Amino acid sequence: MNKVETKVTLRFDLEASQVLTEEQKRRLRALAGRRLDAEGAVLVSAQAERSQQQNLERARDALRRLIRQALAAPKRRVATSPTKAQKRRRLEEKRRQSERKRARGRVGISDE
C-alpha cells in the first residue's frame, strides 16, 4: 500500500477560458464526459506513479491530449450515392435470399 499521498488532480476552468472558442468548448465538454464537474471545470487525475512530480506530468499530458483532440474540428461527412454495380449486387443478393427463403417452405403432401 502506498503510504505517501502522490495523487494529482488538475483543474481546467473551461467556462472561464478565453483562448478557446465556443465550438471548441462544446467539443471539449463532450469529450470530457464524467471529468466535467458542476461548475464547468475539467478535472484530470493521475495516481499511477509513486512520485507526485511524475503524476503531475501524466495529468498534464492527459489534459493536453484532451484539449488537442477538442481543437481538431471533425471532418464533415460527404454523402455519396451507391454506384450502379453496388445497386446491382444488392438486388442480386436480395433475389438470392428470397429464393433461399422460398425454398424453405413446407413440403406439400399429395394424395395419390
Secondary structure, 3 states (H helix, E strand, C coil): CCCCCCCEEEEEECCCCCCCCHHHHHHHHHHHHHHECCCCEEEEEECCCCCHHHHHHHHHHHHHHHHHHHHCCCCCCCCCCCCHHHHHHHHHHHHHHHHHHHHCCCCCCCCC
